[in-house]
Amino acid sequence: MLSLNELWFVLIAVLFVGFFFLEGFDFGVGMQSQLLPANEKQRRVMINSIGPFWDANEVWLITGAGAMFAAFPNWYATLFSGFYVPFVFALFGLILRGVAFEYRGKAQSAGWRKTWDLSILIGSFLPPFLLAIVFASFIKGLPIDGDMQMHASFFGDIVNVYTVLAGLTVILLCNVHGLLFTALRTFGELQDRARKRAQVLLLPTGALLLAFVIMTYFETDIFEVRGILLWAIVLLGIVAFVLSGYFCKKKRDGWAFGMTGAVLGLSVISVFVGLFPRVMVSSLGEAFNLTITNSASGHYSLKVMTIVALTLLPFVLGYQIWSYFIFHKRLSDKETLEY
């Protein structure tokens, strides 16, 4: 049976898996909405396709950070103080993106729309890129001392070849995921364009994924810590990735979308599996690692949080499932009203 510390570690992992699966296609659609459409009508359809979902999907990130703060306050403190700059820019991207969605249709001038279109592109790129850098840094290791203070340089410890590769890999995955969501939610020319673009991006995405797995093997210790289990996750990810290409070619959009979502989800799972029972790896020595024990709240706090979470979680999940059910129909070029 899981201890409360282990349970909350798993719950936080589930929240981040949900975030990258759901918000991943939002980010992908946001980036591709400025690159894929042949005209303004198609661009509007793409934005409308995520209109009912994007803000609710961000709740998974907020909830994950909140759970981290309540269950593992020392992890939260070290993480958010050490990664202050990346998180500020990620937050800026999320705010810019949300404002752009709301204000883009408030005026009809070309300059106004182009400004907010650029904002959507930037706001959809920054958060997944920077969050991937943060997650890659988790497993690579950072200079954390005995007081749980992180003394990391921005260029070198946080931004380096390995973490940038992680960021670019996630960006391409989100783009493919978003394109397949567009294919799933639209008709006609836009749907065909989305499928073809997804097929084009699959090869470079696969190459980056392979390069990242190889670098992870040499740059981190997670394959030593969780060897067999991690290799099983990698194998599942490869199968899911290959199937996404197969289903995309066969125009099975729902299955293809599910497979790219599985790749994103398995990527996040591999990070948490590789970390456990650690939550942050110290490059100064194993004695300074943050773990689910030395970074956790007291037993009573975890117990109360568990009761509250189990009480409210069914309602939150029920609402989100219902919203996806209500807005599950495909959109045509005729549905171009500003959302």
N, C-alpha and C positions, 0 to 999 in steps of 0.2 A: 504493500500500500504506500502511496506517495505521502511524504511529509508535506506540511503546509508550504515550506520553502520550495520544495520541488514542484508542488502544484502551481504556485504562482509563477515560477520560472516557465513552466509549460504554458500557462495562460498568456503570459507576455509573448512567448513565441507564437502562439496561435493568433494573437492580435496583429503581430507584424506580418505573419503569413497572409492574413485576411487583407491587411492594408496593401501589400504589394500585389496581391492577386486582383483586387478591386480597383485600387487607385492606379495600378499599373496600366490598365487599359485607358483610364482617364488621361494619364500623362501621355500615353502613346497617341491617342486621338488628338489631344491638344497640340502636340508637335506636328503630326501629319496633317492636321487641318490647315496648316500654313504651307504644306508642301505637295499634298496629293490632289486637291480639287482642281477641276478644269475651269471652274467659274465660281462666282459668288454664291450661286444657288447651292452648289454642292458643299461649299464651305459651311454654309448656314446649316445644312442638313447634318453635317458631321458634328458641329457644335451642339445642335439640338439633340443628337443621339445620346450625349452624356449629360444633357441638361438636368434631368430628374435625379441624377446619381452622384455627381462629382462632390458635392458638399457633404453628403452623407458618408461617402467613402473616406473622406478625410477624418471622420470621427474615429476610425480605427487607429489612426496615428495618435490622436489626442488621448484616446483611452489607453493605448499602450504606454505612452509617456506618463499618464496619471497612475497607472498600475505600477509602473517602475518606481515612481516617487513614493507611493504608499507602501509597497511591499519590500523594496530594496532601496531605501533612502541614500545609503552610501554609494551605491551604483549610480543613482540618479545624480547625486552631487558631483561625483568625479566625472561622469560623462558630460553633463551639461556645462560644467565650468571648463573642462578641458577642450571641448569641441564648440566653444562659444561662437567662433567666427563661422564655421560651416553651418551651424544651426541658425544663425542670424540670416545668412543668405538664403537658406532653405525656406525659412519663414517669410522672407521678403518675396521669394518666388511664389509661395502659396497665396500670399495676400495679393500680389500683382495679378496672378491668374484669376482669382475670384473677382477682383474689381473689373478686369478686362471682360469677363463673361457678362457681367451686368451692364457695363457701359458701352460695349461695342455697338449696340443697336440704337443708342440714344441720339445719334445724328447720322445723316446720310452722306456726308462728304467722304471722299476717298481717303483723304489724309487722316481723318478721324479713325476710320476703320483700320487703316494700315498700322496706325500707332498701337491700337489695342490688339491687332493680330500679332504684332511683334511681341507685345506683352504676354499674350497667350503662349507663344513659342518659348520665350525666356522662362516664364513661370512654370511651364510644363517640363522644361529641361533641368532647371536647377535642383529642385527637391530630390528626384530619383538619383541624379548624379552625385549629389553631396551625401545623401543617406547611404548610398552604396559605398562611398569612401569611408564613412563612419563604421559601417558593418565590417568592411575589410580590415580596418584598423583594429577592431575588436580582436580578431583572430591572429593578426600579425604580431601584436604586442606593442605596448606603449610604455614610456618611462613613468611608472607609477611607484611612489615611494611608500614607506611604512605608515605614513599618515593619510594614505589614500589620495594624495595629491598628484595630479598628472602634470609633468613638466615636459610637454611635447612641443617641438618646433613645428610651425605650420608647414614649411617646406622641408621635407625629410622624414619626419615621424608620421605626419598626417597625410600630406600630399607627396606621393612617391609613385614610382612606376607601377607597383602592385595595386595600390588603391585606385589610381587613375584608370588602370585596366578594368578594375571592378566596376567603376563608374560608367565607363564606355560600354561594357558588356550589358549592364542593366538598362542603359539608354536604348540600345538596340533591341533588347528583349521587350521593353515597354512599347517600342515602335511597332514591332511585329504583333504583339498582343493587341495593341490599339487598332492596327489595320484589320486584324481578324474580327475584332468587335465591330468595326465599321462594316465589314462584309456580312456579319451576322445581322446587323440592324438596318441595312439599306437594300435598295433594289437597283437594277439597271447598270448604267455606265459606272457610277460611283462604286458599286459593289465589285464590278469587274476590275476596276482600277486598284481597289484595295487588295483584292486577291493577288493580282499580278505583282504589286509592290511588295506584299508580304513574301511571296516566293523569291523575289530578287534579294530581299534582306536576310533570308534564312541562311544563306551560305556564309556571309561575313559574320552573322551572329553566332553561328556554329563554330567558326574559327576562333572568335574571341572567347567563347565559352571554353573551348578546348585549351586555349592559351592560359586562361584564368585557372583552370583546374591544375594544369602543370605547374604554374607559379605557386599556387596554394600548397602543393605537395612539397615544394622546396623552401618556401618562405615561412611556413607555419608548422606547428607541431600537431595539428588536429588529426592528421592521418595516422600519426603514431598513437594518439590518445584514443581515437575511435575508428581504427583502421577498417575492420570488416563492415561495420555499420555504415561508415561514410562511403566506402566503395559501393555498397548496395544502393545508397542514395544517388551516387553519381551514375550508376548503371540505369536506375529508374529515370533519371533526368535525361540520359541519352535516348532511351526508348521513347519517352514523351516528346522529345524534340524531333526525332525522326518521324514519329506519328503525326506531329503537327504539320510537317511538310507533306506527308502522304494525304492527310485529310484535306489540306488546303488545295492540293492538286485535284482531288476528287470532288471539290466544292461542298464538302461536309463542314460548313462553317462553325457550327456549334462544337463539334468534336475538335476541330483545329484550335479554336479559341480555348477550350478546356485544356488541351495539351500544353499550349504556351503558358497558360496560367499555372499548370502543374510544374513546369520548369521554374517559374518564378517562385512558387511556393516551396519546392524542394531546395532551391538555392538558399532561401531563408532558413529552412529547417536544418540544412547542413551546417550553417553558422552556429545555431544554438546547440545542435548535437555535438559539434566539435568543441564548443566552449565548456559544456557541462562537466563538472559542477561549478566551473568558473563563470563569471559574467564579464570580466575584463582581464586580459592577460598583461602582466607586467613584464617588460623587457629587462627589468633590473634583477629579476630572480623570482622563482616560484613562490617564495615566502611572501611576496608583495602582491600576488594575484588577488583580485576581488572575487569572492565566491558567493554562492547562495547562502552561506552561513555567516560570513563576517560582514556582509553588506545588507543583511535582512533586518526588517522590523521585528519587534517582539512577538512572541507567540500569540498573545491576546489580540494584538492589532491584526495579525494575519487571520485569526479565527473570525473576528467581526467582519473583516473585509470579504472573507469567503462566503459568509452567510448573505451579506448584501449583494455580492456579485451573482450568486446562484439565484437570488430572488429576482433581480432586475434583468439579467441576461436574456431569459426567454422572451421578454417583451421587446427588447431592443432588436434581437435577431428576427422576431416575428414581424416587426415593422419594416425592417429592411427587405426581408423576403417578399412581403406584400407589395412594397414599392416596385421591386423588380418584376413581379408578376403583373402589376397594373400597366407598366410601361414596357412590356416585352415585345410589342408589335414592331415590325419593320417600318422605317420611315422612307417616304418617296420624295422626289424633287418638289412635289407640291407642298410639302410641309416645311416651309421656309420662314415661318413667322419667328420673330425674335423671341427667344425663350425667356 
